[in-house]
């Protein structure tokens, strides 16, 4: 798996959180590098 795909996934998650979807599952919260704990 390339890091580019992960970077893209992180961007999508960030956009969703910014829009206000707040689909912060346990798996998402595990990725602190992508989404800050405050978003969760």
PDB file of N, CA, C and O in Angstrom, chain B, residues numbered from 101:
ATOM      1  N   UNK B 101       0.855  -1.211   0.000  1.00  0.00           N
ATOM      2  CA  UNK B 101       0.000   0.000   0.000  1.00  0.00           C
ATOM      3  C   UNK B 101       0.886   1.256   0.000  1.00  0.00           C
ATOM      4  O   UNK B 101       1.806   1.376   0.810  1.00  0.00           O
ATOM      5  N   UNK B 102       0.603   2.166  -0.897  1.00  0.00           N
ATOM      6  CA  UNK B 102       1.406   3.389  -0.961  1.00  0.00           C
ATOM      7  C   UNK B 102       0.931   4.430   0.031  1.00  0.00           C
ATOM      8  O   UNK B 102      -0.227   4.421   0.448  1.00  0.00           O
ATOM      9  N   UNK B 103       1.826   5.323   0.407  1.00  0.00           N
ATOM     10  CA  UNK B 103       1.454   6.366   1.371  1.00  0.00           C
ATOM     11  C   UNK B 103       0.518   7.375   0.714  1.00  0.00           C
ATOM     12  O   UNK B 103      -0.217   8.088   1.398  1.00  0.00           O
ATOM     13  N   UNK B 104       0.549   7.432  -0.629  1.00  0.00           N
ATOM     14  CA  UNK B 104      -0.313   8.403  -1.326  1.00  0.00           C
ATOM     15  C   UNK B 104      -1.783   8.081  -1.078  1.00  0.00           C
ATOM     16  O   UNK B 104      -2.582   8.979  -0.812  1.00  0.00           O
ATOM     17  N   UNK B 105      -2.141   6.797  -1.165  1.00  0.00           N
ATOM     18  CA  UNK B 105      -3.537   6.420  -0.955  1.00  0.00           C
ATOM     19  C   UNK B 105      -3.972   6.801   0.462  1.00  0.00           C
ATOM     20  O   UNK B 105      -5.094   7.264   0.669  1.00  0.00           O
ATOM     21  N   UNK B 106      -3.092   6.606   1.417  1.00  0.00           N
ATOM     22  CA  UNK B 106      -3.416   6.957   2.804  1.00  0.00           C
ATOM     23  C   UNK B 106      -3.600   8.465   2.925  1.00  0.00           C
ATOM     24  O   UNK B 106      -4.509   8.943   3.604  1.00  0.00           O
ATOM     25  N   UNK B 107      -2.724   9.201   2.256  1.00  0.00           N
ATOM     26  CA  UNK B 107      -2.818  10.661   2.319  1.00  0.00           C
ATOM     27  C   UNK B 107      -4.165  11.101   1.751  1.00  0.00           C
ATOM     28  O   UNK B 107      -4.819  11.987   2.300  1.00  0.00           O
ATOM     29  N   UNK B 108      -4.570  10.478   0.656  1.00  0.00           N
ATOM     30  CA  UNK B 108      -5.857  10.839   0.048  1.00  0.00           C
ATOM     31  C   UNK B 108      -6.999  10.529   1.003  1.00  0.00           C
ATOM     32  O   UNK B 108      -7.911  11.336   1.180  1.00  0.00           O
ATOM     33  N   UNK B 109      -6.938   9.341   1.623  1.00  0.00           N
ATOM     34  CA  UNK B 109      -7.992   8.937   2.548  1.00  0.00           C
ATOM     35  C   UNK B 109      -8.087   9.938   3.700  1.00  0.00           C
ATOM     36  O   UNK B 109      -9.179  10.320   4.121  1.00  0.00           O
ATOM     37  N   UNK B 110      -6.927  10.352   4.199  1.00  0.00           N
ATOM     38  CA  UNK B 110      -6.899  11.312   5.300  1.00  0.00           C
ATOM     39  C   UNK B 110      -7.543  12.621   4.856  1.00  0.00           C
ATOM     40  O   UNK B 110      -8.272  13.252   5.621  1.00  0.00           O
ATOM     41  N   UNK B 111      -7.275  13.020   3.635  1.00  0.00           N
ATOM     42  CA  UNK B 111      -7.856  14.279   3.137  1.00  0.00           C
ATOM     43  C   UNK B 111      -9.369  14.165   3.064  1.00  0.00           C
ATOM     44  O   UNK B 111     -10.083  15.090   3.450  1.00  0.00           O
ATOM     45  N   UNK B 112      -9.860  13.039   2.574  1.00  0.00           N
ATOM     46  CA  UNK B 112     -11.304  12.848   2.491  1.00  0.00           C
ATOM     47  C   UNK B 112     -11.929  12.909   3.878  1.00  0.00           C
ATOM     48  O   UNK B 112     -12.950  13.569   4.073  1.00  0.00           O
ATOM     49  N   UNK B 113     -11.329  12.231   4.829  1.00  0.00           N
ATOM     50  CA  UNK B 113     -11.857  12.234   6.195  1.00  0.00           C
ATOM     51  C   UNK B 113     -11.853  13.646   6.748  1.00  0.00           C
ATOM     52  O   UNK B 113     -12.803  14.058   7.412  1.00  0.00           O
ATOM     53  N   UNK B 114     -10.787  14.390   6.478  1.00  0.00           N
ATOM     54  CA  UNK B 114     -10.699  15.764   6.976  1.00  0.00           C
ATOM     55  C   UNK B 114     -11.815  16.604   6.369  1.00  0.00           C
ATOM     56  O   UNK B 114     -12.452  17.394   7.067  1.00  0.00           O
ATOM     57  N   UNK B 115     -12.052  16.436   5.073  1.00  0.00           N
ATOM     58  CA  UNK B 115     -13.102  17.202   4.407  1.00  0.00           C
ATOM     59  C   UNK B 115     -14.459  16.868   5.020  1.00  0.00           C
ATOM     60  O   UNK B 115     -15.246  17.772   5.300  1.00  0.00           O
ATOM     61  N   UNK B 116     -14.741  15.596   5.231  1.00  0.00           N
ATOM     62  CA  UNK B 116     -16.018  15.196   5.810  1.00  0.00           C
ATOM     63  C   UNK B 116     -16.193  15.819   7.186  1.00  0.00           C
ATOM     64  O   UNK B 116     -17.269  16.323   7.507  1.00  0.00           O
ATOM     65  N   UNK B 117     -15.154  15.787   7.992  1.00  0.00           N
ATOM     66  CA  UNK B 117     -15.244  16.346   9.340  1.00  0.00           C
ATOM     67  C   UNK B 117     -15.463  17.852   9.246  1.00  0.00           C
ATOM     68  O   UNK B 117     -16.231  18.427  10.017  1.00  0.00           O
ATOM     69  N   UNK B 118     -14.774  18.487   8.287  1.00  0.00           N
ATOM     70  CA  UNK B 118     -14.933  19.937   8.133  1.00  0.00           C
ATOM     71  C   UNK B 118     -16.360  20.274   7.741  1.00  0.00           C
ATOM     72  O   UNK B 118     -16.938  21.235   8.248  1.00  0.00           O
ATOM     73  N   UNK B 119     -16.938  19.475   6.827  1.00  0.00           N
ATOM     74  CA  UNK B 119     -18.305  19.737   6.377  1.00  0.00           C
ATOM     75  C   UNK B 119     -19.269  19.605   7.549  1.00  0.00           C
ATOM     76  O   UNK B 119     -20.311  20.258   7.585  1.00  0.00           O
ATOM     77  N   UNK B 120     -18.917  18.765   8.493  1.00  0.00           N
ATOM     78  CA  UNK B 120     -19.777  18.594   9.670  1.00  0.00           C
ATOM     79  C   UNK B 120     -20.404  17.216   9.725  1.00  0.00           C
ATOM     80  O   UNK B 120     -21.336  16.991  10.498  1.00  0.00           O
ATOM     81  N   UNK B 121     -19.910  16.293   8.921  1.00  0.00           N
ATOM     82  CA  UNK B 121     -20.479  14.949   8.952  1.00  0.00           C
ATOM     83  C   UNK B 121     -20.141  14.283  10.281  1.00  0.00           C
ATOM     84  O   UNK B 121     -20.947  13.543  10.846  1.00  0.00           O
ATOM     85  N   UNK B 122     -18.951  14.557  10.760  1.00  0.00           N
ATOM     86  CA  UNK B 122     -18.499  14.005  12.053  1.00  0.00           C
ATOM     87  C   UNK B 122     -18.658  12.505  12.119  1.00  0.00           C
ATOM     88  O   UNK B 122     -19.184  11.969  13.094  1.00  0.00           O
ATOM     89  N   UNK B 123     -18.195  11.818  11.062  1.00  0.00           N
ATOM     90  CA  UNK B 123     -18.267  10.351  11.074  1.00  0.00           C
ATOM     91  C   UNK B 123     -17.016   9.814  11.737  1.00  0.00           C
ATOM     92  O   UNK B 123     -16.248   9.077  11.120  1.00  0.00           O
ATOM     93  N   UNK B 124     -16.810  10.177  12.981  1.00  0.00           N
ATOM     94  CA  UNK B 124     -15.580   9.794  13.678  1.00  0.00           C
ATOM     95  C   UNK B 124     -15.769   8.461  14.400  1.00  0.00           C
ATOM     96  O   UNK B 124     -16.253   8.419  15.531  1.00  0.00           O
ATOM     97  N   UNK B 125     -15.388   7.395  13.743  1.00  0.00           N
ATOM     98  CA  UNK B 125     -15.481   6.078  14.370  1.00  0.00           C
ATOM     99  C   UNK B 125     -14.232   5.812  15.207  1.00  0.00           C
ATOM    100  O   UNK B 125     -13.295   6.611  15.199  1.00  0.00           O
ATOM    101  N   UNK B 126     -14.220   4.718  15.910  1.00  0.00           N
ATOM    102  CA  UNK B 126     -13.050   4.378  16.715  1.00  0.00           C
ATOM    103  C   UNK B 126     -11.822   4.274  15.812  1.00  0.00           C
ATOM    104  O   UNK B 126     -10.732   4.705  16.188  1.00  0.00           O
ATOM    105  N   UNK B 127     -12.001   3.701  14.621  1.00  0.00           N
ATOM    106  CA  UNK B 127     -10.867   3.557  13.707  1.00  0.00           C
ATOM    107  C   UNK B 127     -10.335   4.921  13.325  1.00  0.00           C
ATOM    108  O   UNK B 127      -9.121   5.108  13.245  1.00  0.00           O
ATOM    109  N   UNK B 128     -11.219   5.881  13.087  1.00  0.00           N
ATOM    110  CA  UNK B 128     -10.784   7.222  12.708  1.00  0.00           C
ATOM    111  C   UNK B 128     -10.045   7.864  13.870  1.00  0.00           C
ATOM    112  O   UNK B 128      -9.002   8.488  13.676  1.00  0.00           O
ATOM    113  N   UNK B 129     -10.569   7.718  15.055  1.00  0.00           N
ATOM    114  CA  UNK B 129      -9.937   8.328  16.220  1.00  0.00           C
ATOM    115  C   UNK B 129      -8.540   7.740  16.429  1.00  0.00           C
ATOM    116  O   UNK B 129      -7.661   8.398  16.986  1.00  0.00           O
ATOM    117  N   UNK B 130      -8.347   6.527  15.989  1.00  0.00           N
ATOM    118  CA  UNK B 130      -7.027   5.896  16.151  1.00  0.00           C
ATOM    119  C   UNK B 130      -6.009   6.643  15.308  1.00  0.00           C
ATOM    120  O   UNK B 130      -4.832   6.701  15.664  1.00  0.00           O
ATOM    121  N   UNK B 131      -6.450   7.217  14.191  1.00  0.00           N
ATOM    122  CA  UNK B 131      -5.508   7.925  13.309  1.00  0.00           C
ATOM    123  C   UNK B 131      -5.340   9.350  13.808  1.00  0.00           C
ATOM    124  O   UNK B 131      -5.998  10.255  13.295  1.00  0.00           O
ATOM    125  N   UNK B 132      -4.490   9.574  14.779  1.00  0.00           N
ATOM    126  CA  UNK B 132      -4.295  10.920  15.326  1.00  0.00           C
ATOM    127  C   UNK B 132      -3.573  11.803  14.319  1.00  0.00           C
ATOM    128  O   UNK B 132      -3.777  13.017  14.302  1.00  0.00           O
ATOM    129  N   UNK B 133      -2.734  11.209  13.485  1.00  0.00           N
ATOM    130  CA  UNK B 133      -1.978  12.007  12.516  1.00  0.00           C
ATOM    131  C   UNK B 133      -2.923  12.608  11.475  1.00  0.00           C
ATOM    132  O   UNK B 133      -2.608  13.637  10.877  1.00  0.00           O
ATOM    133  N   UNK B 134      -4.070  11.979  11.257  1.00  0.00           N
ATOM    134  CA  UNK B 134      -5.006  12.483  10.249  1.00  0.00           C
ATOM    135  C   UNK B 134      -6.011  13.445  10.868  1.00  0.00           C
ATOM    136  O   UNK B 134      -6.225  14.543  10.354  1.00  0.00           O
ATOM    137  N   UNK B 135      -6.616  13.039  11.952  1.00  0.00           N
ATOM    138  CA  UNK B 135      -7.628  13.881  12.597  1.00  0.00           C
ATOM    139  C   UNK B 135      -7.234  14.122  14.052  1.00  0.00           C
ATOM    140  O   UNK B 135      -6.863  13.192  14.768  1.00  0.00           O
ATOM    141  N   UNK B 136      -7.319  15.356  14.470  1.00  0.00           N
ATOM    142  CA  UNK B 136      -6.947  15.677  15.858  1.00  0.00           C
ATOM    143  C   UNK B 136      -7.979  15.122  16.837  1.00  0.00           C
ATOM    144  O   UNK B 136      -9.133  14.906  16.467  1.00  0.00           O
ATOM    145  N   UNK B 137      -7.574  14.894  18.064  1.00  0.00           N
ATOM    146  CA  UNK B 137      -8.489  14.343  19.062  1.00  0.00           C
ATOM    147  C   UNK B 137      -9.682  15.268  19.268  1.00  0.00           C
ATOM    148  O   UNK B 137     -10.776  14.809  19.599  1.00  0.00           O
ATOM    149  N   UNK B 138      -9.477  16.564  19.074  1.00  0.00           N
ATOM    150  CA  UNK B 138     -10.573  17.510  19.273  1.00  0.00           C
ATOM    151  C   UNK B 138     -11.739  17.224  18.338  1.00  0.00           C
ATOM    152  O   UNK B 138     -12.896  17.403  18.718  1.00  0.00           O
ATOM    153  N   UNK B 139     -11.444  16.777  17.112  1.00  0.00           N
ATOM    154  CA  UNK B 139     -12.513  16.471  16.167  1.00  0.00           C
ATOM    155  C   UNK B 139     -13.333  15.284  16.645  1.00  0.00           C
ATOM    156  O   UNK B 139     -14.523  15.171  16.350  1.00  0.00           O
ATOM    157  N   UNK B 140     -12.673  14.399  17.392  1.00  0.00           N
ATOM    158  CA  UNK B 140     -13.395  13.216  17.878  1.00  0.00           C
ATOM    159  C   UNK B 140     -14.124  13.585  19.162  1.00  0.00           C
ATOM    160  O   UNK B 140     -14.800  12.743  19.753  1.00  0.00           O
TER     161      UNK B 140
END
